[in-house]
Amino acid sequence: MKNLAAARPRKGEQPRKPERREFPRYALGAPAEARDPAAKTKAAGQVTVISKKGCFLKAPRRFQPSAVVQVRIQKGNTAFETWAKVIQNIPDVSDGMALLFMGTAPEQAQLLSCWLDELAGNSC
């Protein structure tokens, strides 16, 4: 039989929503830039959260949802570059945009995996 007591919140706690993310997210403070080649515009800022599938770019300038942009994230002496789709544009408190990585070259995917391993406390 299932233990239903474990699923219920304790007194005074809010019920937790199940985690929907496929990959863990990690805090990162790295300078980054997103470019929209079609509009010939760019947004510079800082990546604050990153995962295998995407990142959050905190930037004063934001692109519209569904825009496809080129992203470059600098971490130390290395830079991760890929294409991304703007999933969500978040004004006010977060002041940035959620990006979904797409079309990442194999060597760039390997670099990202190494970064994520380091952020998880593992060696690359």
DARASUL-V305211 format. One record per pair of residues at least 12 apart in sequence whose ideal C-beta (glycine too) atoms are under 7 Angstrom apart, sorted by the first residue. I is the first residue (numbers start at 1). GAP is how many residues later the second one is. Records with the same first field share a line. If there is no record, write none. Layout:
I: GAP + GAP
This chain:
22: 31
23: 28 + 29 + 30
24: 27
25: 24 + 25 + 26
26: 24 + 25 + 90 + 93 + 94
27: 21 + 22
28: 19 + 20 + 21 + 22 + 91
29: 17 + 19
30: 16 + 17 + 43 + 44 + 45
31: 15 + 43
32: 13 + 14 + 15 + 25 + 39 + 40 + 41 + 42
33: 39
34: 23 + 29 + 35 + 36 + 37
35: 34 + 35
36: 27 + 31 + 33
37: 33
43: 16 + 18 + 19 + 20
44: 15
45: 12 + 13 + 14 + 51
46: 12
47: 26
52: 60 + 64
53: 47 + 48
54: 30 + 44 + 45 + 46 + 47
55: 44
56: 40 + 42
57: 39 + 40 + 42
58: 36 + 37 + 38
59: 37
60: 35
62: 27 + 34 + 35
63: 23 + 34
64: 22 + 25
65: 21 + 22 + 23 + 24
66: 19 + 20
67: 19
68: 15 + 17
69: 15 + 17
70: 13
71: 13 + 28
75: 40
78: 33
80: 28 + 31 + 32 + 35
81: 27
82: 19 + 21 + 22 + 26
83: 19 + 20
84: 15 + 16 + 17 + 18
85: 14 + 15 + 17
86: 13
87: 12 + 13
